[in-house]
Amino acid sequence: MIRFKGRSLELFQNLKTDSIYACGTVRKTRKHIPKDFKPDKDMSRGDSDWRISTDEMVCVKWMDNKPVHFLSNFHDPGDTQLISRKQKDGSTKDISCLPTFMILEILN
């Protein structure tokens, strides 16, 4: 895994042009990140909303305790997988989500 700062839509597009596939979190305030996602108040934990651009860049908003935004240049937003998320009471719950969120398994 290559870690880098300055993740942006332009960077992911340039990487894809060079056949380098990337996926990671991105700030919602970054330039060219969609602003028309569902409002936070209309989403509960585990919900997601995604947008795909004409050049197949996928941007996903996923609600955990707070919203998390992901950007990917190779994931298919139609695929879903189950991940385990810890609940407030200590139990775990399987949540259906896009493969982009498998990064959560690495981060947790």
The first five atom37 places (N, CA, C, CB, O) and aatype in JSON, in Angstrom:
{
  "aatype": [12, 9, 1, 13, 11, 7, 1, 15, 10, 6, 10, 13, 5, 2, 10, 11, 16, 3, 15, 9, 18, 0, 4, 7, 16, 19, 1, 11, 16, 1, 11, 8, 9, 14, 11, 3, 13, 11, 14, 3, 11, 3, 12, 15, 1, 7, 3, 15, 3, 17, 1, 9, 15, 16, 3, 6, 12, 19, 4, 19, 11, 17, 12, 3, 2, 11, 14, 19, 8, 13, 10, 15, 2, 13, 8, 3, 14, 7, 3, 16, 5, 10, 9, 15, 1, 11, 5, 11, 3, 7, 15, 16, 11, 3, 9, 15, 4, 10, 14, 16, 13, 12, 9, 10, 6, 9, 10, 2],
  "atom_mask": [
    [1, 1, 1, 1, 1],
    [1, 1, 1, 1, 1],
    [1, 1, 1, 1, 1],
    [1, 1, 1, 1, 1],
    [1, 1, 1, 1, 1],
    [1, 1, 1, 0, 1],
    [1, 1, 1, 1, 1],
    [1, 1, 1, 1, 1],
    [1, 1, 1, 1, 1],
    [1, 1, 1, 1, 1],
    [1, 1, 1, 1, 1],
    [1, 1, 1, 1, 1],
    [1, 1, 1, 1, 1],
    [1, 1, 1, 1, 1],
    [1, 1, 1, 1, 1],
    [1, 1, 1, 1, 1],
    [1, 1, 1, 1, 1],
    [1, 1, 1, 1, 1],
    [1, 1, 1, 1, 1],
    [1, 1, 1, 1, 1],
    [1, 1, 1, 1, 1],
    [1, 1, 1, 1, 1],
    [1, 1, 1, 1, 1],
    [1, 1, 1, 0, 1],
    [1, 1, 1, 1, 1],
    [1, 1, 1, 1, 1],
    [1, 1, 1, 1, 1],
    [1, 1, 1, 1, 1],
    [1, 1, 1, 1, 1],
    [1, 1, 1, 1, 1],
    [1, 1, 1, 1, 1],
    [1, 1, 1, 1, 1],
    [1, 1, 1, 1, 1],
    [1, 1, 1, 1, 1],
    [1, 1, 1, 1, 1],
    [1, 1, 1, 1, 1],
    [1, 1, 1, 1, 1],
    [1, 1, 1, 1, 1],
    [1, 1, 1, 1, 1],
    [1, 1, 1, 1, 1],
    [1, 1, 1, 1, 1],
    [1, 1, 1, 1, 1],
    [1, 1, 1, 1, 1],
    [1, 1, 1, 1, 1],
    [1, 1, 1, 1, 1],
    [1, 1, 1, 0, 1],
    [1, 1, 1, 1, 1],
    [1, 1, 1, 1, 1],
    [1, 1, 1, 1, 1],
    [1, 1, 1, 1, 1],
    [1, 1, 1, 1, 1],
    [1, 1, 1, 1, 1],
    [1, 1, 1, 1, 1],
    [1, 1, 1, 1, 1],
    [1, 1, 1, 1, 1],
    [1, 1, 1, 1, 1],
    [1, 1, 1, 1, 1],
    [1, 1, 1, 1, 1],
    [1, 1, 1, 1, 1],
    [1, 1, 1, 1, 1],
    [1, 1, 1, 1, 1],
    [1, 1, 1, 1, 1],
    [1, 1, 1, 1, 1],
    [1, 1, 1, 1, 1],
    [1, 1, 1, 1, 1],
    [1, 1, 1, 1, 1],
    [1, 1, 1, 1, 1],
    [1, 1, 1, 1, 1],
    [1, 1, 1, 1, 1],
    [1, 1, 1, 1, 1],
    [1, 1, 1, 1, 1],
    [1, 1, 1, 1, 1],
    [1, 1, 1, 1, 1],
    [1, 1, 1, 1, 1],
    [1, 1, 1, 1, 1],
    [1, 1, 1, 1, 1],
    [1, 1, 1, 1, 1],
    [1, 1, 1, 0, 1],
    [1, 1, 1, 1, 1],
    [1, 1, 1, 1, 1],
    [1, 1, 1, 1, 1],
    [1, 1, 1, 1, 1],
    [1, 1, 1, 1, 1],
    [1, 1, 1, 1, 1],
    [1, 1, 1, 1, 1],
    [1, 1, 1, 1, 1],
    [1, 1, 1, 1, 1],
    [1, 1, 1, 1, 1],
    [1, 1, 1, 1, 1],
    [1, 1, 1, 0, 1],
    [1, 1, 1, 1, 1],
    [1, 1, 1, 1, 1],
    [1, 1, 1, 1, 1],
    [1, 1, 1, 1, 1],
    [1, 1, 1, 1, 1],
    [1, 1, 1, 1, 1],
    [1, 1, 1, 1, 1],
    [1, 1, 1, 1, 1],
    [1, 1, 1, 1, 1],
    [1, 1, 1, 1, 1],
    [1, 1, 1, 1, 1],
    [1, 1, 1, 1, 1],
    [1, 1, 1, 1, 1],
    [1, 1, 1, 1, 1],
    [1, 1, 1, 1, 1],
    [1, 1, 1, 1, 1],
    [1, 1, 1, 1, 1],
    [1, 1, 1, 1, 1]
  ],
  "atom_positions": [
    [[0.85, -1.16, 0.0], [0.0, 0.0, 0.0], [0.9, 1.23, 0.0], [-0.97, -0.01, 1.22], [1.86, 1.32, 0.77]],
    [[0.58, 2.16, -0.87], [1.32, 3.41, -0.94], [0.48, 4.5, -0.31], [1.7, 3.77, -2.41], [-0.64, 4.75, -0.75]],
    [[1.0, 5.15, 0.7], [0.28, 6.24, 1.36], [0.8, 7.56, 0.79], [0.44, 6.19, 2.92], [2.0, 7.74, 0.59]],
    [[-0.12, 8.46, 0.55], [0.28, 9.76, 0.04], [-0.7, 10.82, 0.5], [0.37, 9.74, -1.49], [-1.85, 10.51, 0.82]],
    [[-0.25, 12.06, 0.53], [-1.11, 13.17, 0.92], [-1.62, 13.86, -0.34], [-0.36, 14.19, 1.83], [-1.11, 13.63, -1.44]],
    [[-2.63, 14.68, -0.17], [-3.14, 15.45, -1.29], [-4.05, 14.66, -2.2], [0.0, 0.0, 0.0], [-4.08, 14.9, -3.41]],
    [[-4.8, 13.73, -1.64], [-5.71, 12.94, -2.46], [-6.76, 13.86, -3.07], [-6.39, 11.82, -1.63], [-7.4, 14.64, -2.37]],
    [[-6.91, 13.76, -4.37], [-7.88, 14.59, -5.07], [-8.38, 13.82, -6.28], [-7.27, 15.95, -5.49], [-7.78, 12.82, -6.69]],
    [[-9.47, 14.28, -6.84], [-10.02, 13.65, -8.03], [-9.01, 13.69, -9.17], [-11.32, 14.34, -8.44], [-8.87, 12.7, -9.9]],
    [[-8.32, 14.8, -9.34], [-7.34, 14.92, -10.41], [-6.21, 13.91, -10.24], [-6.76, 16.34, -10.45], [-5.76, 13.3, -11.22]],
    [[-5.75, 13.71, -9.01], [-4.69, 12.75, -8.75], [-5.15, 11.34, -9.12], [-4.25, 12.8, -7.28], [-4.41, 10.6, -9.77]],
    [[-6.36, 10.96, -8.7], [-6.88, 9.63, -9.0], [-7.05, 9.44, -10.51], [-8.21, 9.41, -8.29], [-6.82, 8.34, -11.02]],
    [[-7.45, 10.48, -11.23], [-7.57, 10.4, -12.69], [-6.21, 10.2, -13.33], [-8.24, 11.67, -13.24], [-6.06, 9.38, -14.24]],
    [[-5.21, 10.94, -12.88], [-3.86, 10.79, -13.42], [-3.29, 9.4, -13.12], [-2.93, 11.86, -12.84], [-2.64, 8.8, -13.98]],
    [[-3.53, 8.89, -11.93], [-3.06, 7.55, -11.59], [-3.72, 6.5, -12.48], [-3.35, 7.24, -10.11], [-3.05, 5.58, -12.94]],
    [[-5.01, 6.63, -12.72], [-5.72, 5.67, -13.57], [-5.18, 5.72, -15.0], [-7.23, 5.95, -13.56], [-5.05, 4.68, -15.65]],
    [[-4.88, 6.91, -15.49], [-4.3, 7.06, -16.83], [-2.99, 6.29, -16.93], [-4.07, 8.55, -17.16], [-2.67, 5.75, -17.99]],
    [[-2.23, 6.24, -15.84], [-0.96, 5.51, -15.8], [-1.14, 4.06, -15.35], [0.01, 6.22, -14.87], [-0.16, 3.39, -15.01]],
    [[-2.38, 3.58, -15.35], [-2.72, 2.2, -14.95], [-2.33, 1.91, -13.5], [-2.03, 1.19, -15.87], [-1.93, 0.79, -13.17]],
    [[-2.45, 2.91, -12.65], [-2.22, 2.74, -11.22], [-3.57, 2.92, -10.55], [-1.15, 3.76, -10.66], [-4.19, 3.98, -10.65]],
    [[-4.03, 1.88, -9.87], [-5.35, 1.9, -9.26], [-5.25, 2.35, -7.82], [-6.03, 0.52, -9.36], [-4.36, 1.92, -7.08]],
    [[-6.17, 3.23, -7.42], [-6.1, 3.82, -6.09], [-7.48, 3.89, -5.46], [-5.48, 5.22, -6.16], [-8.49, 4.01, -6.15]],
    [[-7.5, 3.81, -4.14], [-8.72, 3.91, -3.36], [-8.34, 4.5, -2.01], [-9.43, 2.51, -3.2], [-7.32, 4.12, -1.42]],
    [[-9.15, 5.42, -1.52], [-8.85, 5.98, -0.22], [-9.87, 7.01, 0.21], [0.0, 0.0, 0.0], [-10.79, 7.35, -0.53]],
    [[-9.69, 7.5, 1.41], [-10.6, 8.52, 1.93], [-10.22, 9.87, 1.35], [-10.58, 8.56, 3.48], [-9.07, 10.1, 0.97]],
    [[-11.2, 10.74, 1.29], [-10.98, 12.08, 0.76], [-11.86, 13.05, 1.55], [-11.28, 12.15, -0.77], [-12.94, 12.68, 2.0]],
    [[-11.41, 14.26, 1.71], [-12.22, 15.27, 2.4], [-13.37, 15.7, 1.51], [-11.36, 16.49, 2.81], [-13.21, 15.85, 0.3]],
    [[-14.52, 15.89, 2.11], [-15.71, 16.27, 1.34], [-15.58, 17.67, 0.75], [-16.94, 16.19, 2.21], [-16.33, 18.02, -0.16]],
    [[-14.66, 18.45, 1.26], [-14.49, 19.82, 0.78], [-13.5, 19.93, -0.38], [-14.05, 20.7, 1.91], [-13.25, 21.03, -0.88]],
    [[-12.92, 18.8, -0.81], [-11.96, 18.84, -1.91], [-12.64, 19.28, -3.19], [-11.29, 17.47, -2.1], [-13.84, 19.04, -3.39]],
    [[-11.89, 19.92, -4.04], [-12.39, 20.39, -5.33], [-12.88, 19.2, -6.16], [-11.29, 21.18, -6.1], [-12.23, 18.16, -6.2]],
    [[-14.0, 19.35, -6.82], [-14.62, 18.37, -7.72], [-15.25, 17.17, -7.01], [-13.6, 17.88, -8.7], [-15.67, 16.23, -7.68]],
    [[-15.31, 17.18, -5.7], [-16.03, 16.12, -4.98], [-17.5, 16.5, -5.0], [-15.48, 15.92, -3.49], [-17.84, 17.64, -4.67]],
    [[-18.4, 15.57, -5.37], [-19.83, 15.91, -5.48], [-20.39, 16.51, -4.2], [-20.63, 14.68, -5.86], [-20.04, 16.09, -3.09]],
    [[-21.27, 17.46, -4.36], [-21.91, 18.12, -3.21], [-23.36, 17.67, -3.04], [-21.86, 19.64, -3.38], [-24.02, 18.07, -2.09]],
    [[-23.84, 16.83, -3.95], [-25.27, 16.46, -3.94], [-25.56, 15.12, -3.27], [-25.79, 16.42, -5.34], [-26.54, 14.46, -3.62]],
    [[-24.72, 14.71, -2.31], [-24.99, 13.49, -1.56], [-26.19, 13.71, -0.64], [-23.75, 13.06, -0.74], [-26.59, 14.84, -0.38]],
    [[-26.76, 12.6, -0.17], [-27.85, 12.7, 0.81], [-27.36, 13.48, 2.03], [-28.36, 11.29, 1.24], [-26.2, 13.37, 2.41]],
    [[-28.24, 14.27, 2.65], [-27.85, 14.99, 3.88], [-27.57, 14.0, 5.02], [-28.95, 15.99, 4.29], [-28.17, 12.93, 5.08]],
    [[-26.68, 14.37, 5.91], [-26.32, 13.52, 7.05], [-27.54, 13.12, 7.87], [-25.31, 14.24, 7.95], [-27.63, 11.98, 8.32]],
    [[-28.47, 14.04, 8.06], [-29.63, 13.76, 8.89], [-30.55, 12.7, 8.29], [-30.42, 15.04, 9.12], [-31.34, 12.09, 9.01]],
    [[-30.45, 12.46, 6.97], [-31.28, 11.45, 6.31], [-30.59, 10.1, 6.21], [-31.65, 11.92, 4.93], [-31.14, 9.16, 5.63]],
    [[-29.39, 9.98, 6.78], [-28.63, 8.73, 6.7], [-28.42, 8.18, 8.11], [-27.28, 8.95, 5.99], [-28.16, 8.92, 9.05]],
    [[-28.52, 6.86, 8.22], [-28.21, 6.21, 9.49], [-26.92, 5.41, 9.32], [-29.39, 5.28, 9.96], [-26.42, 5.26, 8.21]],
    [[-26.39, 4.92, 10.41], [-25.12, 4.19, 10.39], [-25.21, 3.01, 9.43], [-24.74, 3.71, 11.8], [-26.12, 2.19, 9.51]],
    [[-24.25, 2.93, 8.53], [-24.2, 1.85, 7.55], [-24.77, 2.23, 6.19], [0.0, 0.0, 0.0], [-24.57, 1.5, 5.22]],
    [[-25.48, 3.35, 6.1], [-26.03, 3.8, 4.82], [-24.92, 4.38, 3.95], [-27.15, 4.85, 5.03], [-23.92, 4.89, 4.46]],
    [[-25.11, 4.29, 2.64], [-24.14, 4.88, 1.73], [-24.85, 5.51, 0.54], [-23.13, 3.83, 1.25], [-25.98, 5.15, 0.2]],
    [[-24.18, 6.43, -0.08], [-24.65, 7.11, -1.27], [-23.43, 7.28, -2.16], [-25.35, 8.5, -0.94], [-22.36, 7.64, -1.66]],
    [[-23.55, 7.04, -3.45], [-22.39, 7.13, -4.31], [-22.7, 7.86, -5.61], [-21.85, 5.75, -4.61], [-23.85, 7.95, -6.04]],
    [[-21.66, 8.35, -6.22], [-21.72, 9.01, -7.52], [-20.57, 8.46, -8.36], [-21.63, 10.58, -7.38], [-19.49, 8.16, -7.84]],
    [[-20.82, 8.33, -9.65], [-19.78, 7.88, -10.57], [-19.67, 8.9, -11.69], [-20.1, 6.46, -11.14], [-20.68, 9.36, -12.22]],
    [[-18.45, 9.24, -12.05], [-18.23, 10.25, -13.09], [-18.15, 9.58, -14.46], [-16.94, 11.05, -12.81], [-18.13, 8.36, -14.56]],
    [[-18.11, 10.39, -15.49], [-18.05, 9.86, -16.86], [-16.76, 9.1, -17.11], [-18.2, 10.98, -17.87], [-16.72, 8.22, -17.97]],
    [[-15.7, 9.41, -16.38], [-14.44, 8.68, -16.54], [-14.28, 7.59, -15.48], [-13.27, 9.65, -16.47], [-13.16, 7.15, -15.19]],
    [[-15.4, 7.16, -14.92], [-15.49, 6.01, -14.01], [-14.76, 6.19, -12.68], [-14.94, 4.8, -14.69], [-14.26, 5.23, -12.11]],
    [[-14.71, 7.41, -12.19], [-14.25, 7.66, -10.83], [-15.45, 7.5, -9.91], [-13.59, 9.08, -10.69], [-16.5, 8.08, -10.16]],
    [[-15.29, 6.73, -8.85], [-16.39, 6.49, -7.91], [-16.12, 7.27, -6.63], [-16.54, 4.97, -7.62], [-15.06, 7.16, -6.03]],
    [[-17.11, 8.05, -6.22], [-17.03, 8.78, -4.96], [-18.2, 8.31, -4.1], [-17.07, 10.35, -5.18], [-19.35, 8.33, -4.54]],
    [[-17.9, 7.9, -2.88], [-18.91, 7.32, -2.0], [-18.94, 8.07, -0.68], [-18.62, 5.82, -1.76], [-17.9, 8.38, -0.1]],
    [[-20.14, 8.35, -0.21], [-20.33, 8.88, 1.14], [-20.91, 7.73, 1.96], [-21.27, 10.16, 1.17], [-21.95, 7.18, 1.59]],
    [[-20.25, 7.37, 3.04], [-20.71, 6.29, 3.9], [-20.87, 6.83, 5.3], [-19.72, 5.08, 3.87], [-19.99, 7.52, 5.81]],
    [[-21.98, 6.53, 5.91], [-22.26, 7.03, 7.26], [-21.84, 5.99, 8.29], [-23.75, 7.39, 7.43], [-22.39, 4.9, 8.34]],
    [[-20.87, 6.34, 9.08], [-20.49, 5.55, 10.25], [-20.96, 6.38, 11.44], [-18.9, 5.24, 10.3], [-22.12, 6.79, 11.45]],
    [[-20.14, 6.64, 12.42], [-20.53, 7.59, 13.47], [-20.6, 9.0, 12.88], [-19.52, 7.54, 14.66], [-21.41, 9.82, 13.31]],
    [[-19.74, 9.25, 11.91], [-19.74, 10.49, 11.13], [-19.6, 10.09, 9.67], [-18.56, 11.47, 11.59], [-19.2, 8.96, 9.38]],
    [[-19.92, 10.98, 8.75], [-19.78, 10.62, 7.33], [-18.31, 10.46, 6.94], [-20.44, 11.68, 6.45], [-17.44, 11.2, 7.39]],
    [[-18.05, 9.46, 6.08], [-16.73, 9.19, 5.55], [-16.86, 9.2, 4.03], [-16.14, 7.82, 6.08], [-17.77, 8.58, 3.48]],
    [[-15.96, 9.88, 3.35], [-15.99, 9.96, 1.89], [-14.82, 9.17, 1.32], [-15.94, 11.44, 1.41], [-13.67, 9.33, 1.75]],
    [[-15.12, 8.31, 0.36], [-14.11, 7.49, -0.31], [-14.06, 7.87, -1.78], [-14.42, 5.99, -0.14], [-15.05, 8.29, -2.36]],
    [[-12.89, 7.7, -2.37], [-12.69, 7.93, -3.79], [-11.95, 6.72, -4.33], [-11.91, 9.26, -4.06], [-10.98, 6.25, -3.72]],
    [[-12.39, 6.2, -5.48], [-11.75, 5.05, -6.08], [-11.75, 5.19, -7.59], [-12.46, 3.74, -5.66], [-12.68, 5.75, -8.17]],
    [[-10.7, 4.69, -8.22], [-10.67, 4.71, -9.67], [-10.77, 3.31, -10.28], [-9.39, 5.39, -10.15], [-10.5, 3.12, -11.46]],
    [[-11.16, 2.32, -9.45], [-11.28, 0.97, -10.0], [-12.42, 0.14, -9.43], [-10.02, 0.25, -9.78], [-12.72, -0.93, -9.98]],
    [[-13.08, 0.56, -8.36], [-14.17, -0.23, -7.79], [-15.45, -0.08, -8.58], [-14.41, 0.18, -6.35], [-15.72, 0.97, -9.17]],
    [[-16.25, -1.14, -8.6], [-17.57, -1.13, -9.21], [-18.58, -0.88, -8.1], [-17.88, -2.47, -9.98], [-18.69, -1.69, -7.18]],
    [[-19.32, 0.22, -8.15], [-20.26, 0.52, -7.06], [-21.43, -0.44, -6.98], [-20.77, 1.92, -7.21], [-22.2, -0.4, -6.02]],
    [[-21.6, -1.3, -7.99], [-22.7, -2.26, -7.97], [-22.42, -3.48, -7.1], [0.0, 0.0, 0.0], [-23.35, -4.18, -6.71]],
    [[-21.16, -3.74, -6.81], [-20.78, -4.89, -5.97], [-20.92, -4.52, -4.5], [-19.34, -5.35, -6.28], [-20.59, -3.4, -4.1]],
    [[-21.41, -5.46, -3.7], [-21.49, -5.22, -2.26], [-20.86, -6.39, -1.52], [-22.96, -5.02, -1.81], [-20.83, -7.52, -2.02]],
    [[-20.37, -6.12, -0.32], [-19.79, -7.13, 0.55], [-20.22, -6.83, 1.97], [-18.24, -7.16, 0.43], [-20.71, -5.74, 2.27]],
    [[-20.05, -7.81, 2.86], [-20.38, -7.62, 4.27], [-19.12, -7.33, 5.06], [-21.1, -8.87, 4.83], [-18.1, -7.99, 4.9]],
    [[-19.21, -6.32, 5.93], [-18.13, -6.06, 6.87], [-18.73, -6.03, 8.27], [-17.38, -4.72, 6.54], [-19.91, -5.75, 8.43]],
    [[-17.91, -6.31, 9.27], [-18.37, -6.28, 10.66], [-18.04, -4.93, 11.27], [-17.73, -7.43, 11.49], [-16.9, -4.46, 11.17]],
    [[-19.03, -4.3, 11.89], [-18.83, -3.02, 12.56], [-19.23, -3.17, 14.02], [-19.65, -1.9, 11.87], [-20.26, -3.77, 14.33]],
    [[-18.44, -2.62, 14.9], [-18.7, -2.68, 16.33], [-19.78, -1.67, 16.7], [-17.41, -2.43, 17.15], [-19.72, -0.51, 16.28]],
    [[-20.76, -2.1, 17.47], [-21.86, -1.23, 17.91], [-21.51, -0.58, 19.24], [-23.17, -2.04, 18.03], [-20.52, -0.95, 19.88]],
    [[-22.3, 0.39, 19.66], [-22.05, 1.1, 20.92], [-22.08, 0.18, 22.13], [-23.07, 2.21, 21.1], [-21.37, 0.4, 23.1]],
    [[-22.92, -0.87, 22.07], [-23.03, -1.79, 23.21], [-21.95, -2.86, 23.21], [-24.4, -2.44, 23.2], [-21.95, -3.73, 24.08]],
    [[-21.02, -2.82, 22.26], [-19.93, -3.78, 22.21], [-20.16, -4.94, 21.27], [0.0, 0.0, 0.0], [-19.21, -5.65, 20.93]],
    [[-21.39, -5.15, 20.84], [-21.67, -6.24, 19.91], [-21.23, -5.84, 18.5], [-23.19, -6.59, 19.92], [-20.93, -4.67, 18.23]],
    [[-21.18, -6.82, 17.61], [-20.82, -6.53, 16.22], [-22.03, -6.75, 15.33], [-19.64, -7.41, 15.76], [-22.9, -7.57, 15.62]],
    [[-22.06, -6.02, 14.24], [-23.16, -6.11, 13.29], [-22.58, -6.15, 11.89], [-24.16, -4.93, 13.46], [-21.7, -5.35, 11.56]],
    [[-23.06, -7.07, 11.05], [-22.63, -7.13, 9.66], [-23.41, -6.11, 8.85], [-22.8, -8.55, 9.09], [-24.64, -6.08, 8.9]],
    [[-22.69, -5.29, 8.1], [-23.3, -4.25, 7.29], [-22.92, -4.49, 5.83], [-22.86, -2.83, 7.75], [-21.75, -4.71, 5.52]],
    [[-23.9, -4.44, 4.95], [-23.66, -4.57, 3.52], [-23.13, -3.24, 2.99], [-24.95, -4.99, 2.77], [-23.72, -2.19, 3.23]],
    [[-22.02, -3.3, 2.28], [-21.44, -2.06, 1.77], [-20.65, -2.33, 0.5], [-20.55, -1.41, 2.82], [-20.45, -3.48, 0.1]],
    [[-20.21, -1.27, -0.12], [-19.41, -1.36, -1.34], [-18.02, -1.86, -1.01], [-19.34, 0.0, -2.04], [-17.55, -1.68, 0.11]],
    [[-17.34, -2.5, -1.98], [-15.99, -3.01, -1.71], [-15.0, -1.94, -1.31], [-15.47, -3.72, -2.93], [-13.98, -2.24, -0.68]],
    [[-15.28, -0.7, -1.65], [-14.41, 0.41, -1.25], [-14.18, 0.4, 0.25], [-15.01, 1.75, -1.69], [-13.12, 0.8, 0.72]],
    [[-15.16, -0.06, 1.0], [-15.09, 0.0, 2.45], [-14.22, -1.1, 3.04], [-16.46, -0.08, 3.03], [-14.03, -1.14, 4.25]],
    [[-13.7, -1.99, 2.21], [-12.8, -3.0, 2.74], [-11.57, -2.34, 3.33], [-12.41, -4.01, 1.64], [-10.86, -2.94, 4.13]],
    [[-11.31, -1.1, 2.94], [-10.23, -0.35, 3.56], [-10.49, -0.17, 5.06], [-10.06, 1.03, 2.89], [-9.55, -0.04, 5.84]],
    [[-11.76, -0.18, 5.45], [-12.11, -0.07, 6.87], [-11.59, -1.27, 7.65], [-13.62, 0.05, 7.05], [-11.17, -1.14, 8.8]],
    [[-11.62, -2.44, 7.02], [-11.12, -3.64, 7.69], [-9.62, -3.49, 7.96], [-11.4, -4.9, 6.84], [-9.12, -3.98, 8.98]],
    [[-8.92, -2.82, 7.05], [-7.48, -2.61, 7.22], [-7.23, -1.57, 8.3], [-6.84, -2.19, 5.9], [-6.32, -1.71, 9.12]],
    [[-8.04, -0.5, 8.29], [-7.84, 0.59, 9.23], [-8.25, 0.25, 10.65], [-8.6, 1.8, 8.77], [-7.69, 0.81, 11.59]],
    [[-9.21, -0.67, 10.83], [-9.71, -0.99, 12.18], [-8.93, -2.08, 12.84], [-11.14, -1.38, 12.13], [-9.23, -2.45, 13.97]]
  ]
}
